[in-house]
Amino acid sequence: MDAVLLLNQGFELAAVKAALSAAGARASPMHPGIQDETLARYFELSLDAADGPAADAVLARLREHPAVDAAYLKPAGEAPG
């Protein structure tokens, strides 16, 4: 499942490292090497939880962290129509 983590302004990924580990999640920059402060706050998440309800629970726990602005599953893409 593709998931996204957005940090609150002024926080770095290190602030949520323990929470990610406890949740069975790993984060990598969505825009590596970017200098833009807004885009640098976005991360792609890899979740150990494979099914929807378990993944939702992990994301809900991450959203409780003060450094996290948002954590959500990416919506499925649609074919152009």
N, C-alpha and C positions, 0 to 999 in steps of 0.2 A: 504494500500500500504506500502510495506517495503521500507524504505529510510535510507540512511547512511549520517552521518555528520563526516567530518574529520577536525580537528582543525589544524591550523598552529602550528609548534613547538614553545613552550614557552607560549602558551595560555592555559587557563583552561576554562571549560564550563561556569563559571560565567561571562566570558567576552562576551558571546553571549546570556545570559539569557533574556535580554530585547528583543532582535531580535527574539528569539524563541517564546516568549510570544506574540509579535505583529503578528507573522506569524501563530499563532495557532498551534504551534509544541511543542512537548515535547521530550527530549533526555534522554536516559539512556545508561550507558557504555556498549559497545559491549563485553568487556572483563573485567567484574568487578573484582576488587582486584588485577589486574595484575600490576607488577612492571616495565614491559617493557615500556619505554618512547614512542616508536612508536605505540604499540598497545593501549596504554592508550589514544591516541588521537582520537580513533574511537568510535562513538556513534550511536546507533539505534534511528531513529526518528519515532515518532508517529505524523501523520499529521491529522488535522481536515479536510483538503481538501480531499474529497474522490475520485474525478475523476482526470484523467490524466492531463488535462490542468491546473486545479487549483493547483494541487500538483507541477507541473512544475514551476508555477509562484512563489509558496512559496519557492521552492528550489533555484530559480534564485535570489530571494531577499536575501536569506541566503548567497549565494556565493558572494554577494557584500560586506559582512562584512569583515573587515581586519583580523579577527581572524580565518576565515573559509578558509581552503585549498580546500575543496570539499564538495558538498552536492548533492546527486544523488539518484534516485530510483534504488533499487537493481534489476538486471536483473532476469527475471523469470527462475527458474530452469528447467532443461531438464532431462527427463528419460534417464538412460544409454542405449546406443544403440549399 
